[in-house]
Amino acid sequence: NGAIRLLIALEKWCYPGEAIGLQDFQEVMRREWEQERWRQPSSQAPEHLATWSHGAQLAPIDEDLYRAQLAAVVLWASCEEVTFQGKDRKLASLVNYVLDTDDTELLEASLWFIVGFRRWRISHRHPLQQPVAWPEVAWRAGGFNPAWRAHFAEGCRYRIPAFVATWRDRETAIASLRLMAAAQCDEEHHPLIEWRFELPVIGDGGSSDHLLCLDWDGMGEFVLDAYTAVEVVEANWQKDMDFMEANAEQPHRISLRVIEAEVAVAIEEAVGMLPL
């Protein structure tokens, strides 16, 4: 299991006393996957019944990749947490830690998980799955580290060293902001922020490599692929209050434009690699 390999590799990076927690977390992830792998999708997600049932017809290598794909989305969505470097983290957070750290050994350990997870890209959906209506805009809620404020100036371009979970509708992001504020879950007291992602317009029936659709068993999450290139369109910082006091009702707002993969490569060939 790719997630287990990742957790084993992270033991070298954890704080003293946290390794035992990562080892226990391996069993938690194993149990979670075993519970899900034999459960057929619910009636709320009928588009996946055909996809689930065709697994037995696959060649061995395709069946392994298919199971890796299902395991990745199940564990990515898991609410279970483990303490790593002093913070309680879900597996999704640990995967993004690996991408952000950019350590060769960690990346190699996480490769099988990432390969399975990226099979949810819209451009790689199985023919038995229903087509996805391409969103022109995606939304995200979260906390903002003020140390990064200067990086979000209009026209700046970056690659994001992480998988970025988003929603199609803004209302879901707003509701998430309110939940974060009510639960006071941002332990580092970062101000709240609303992210807006402008996605490239594509032709009818077309797709893109840089967006994953996690619609397995009722999920409706869109995820930007790791290292997606973006350009800052606008940054609206709340001016009627202290920067650190931005809240769910008055969050900071940043709009980013996702850059087509081919365009991003052309930019890098002309001016050098985009910063992370």
Disulfide bonds with the S-S distance in Angstrom:
none
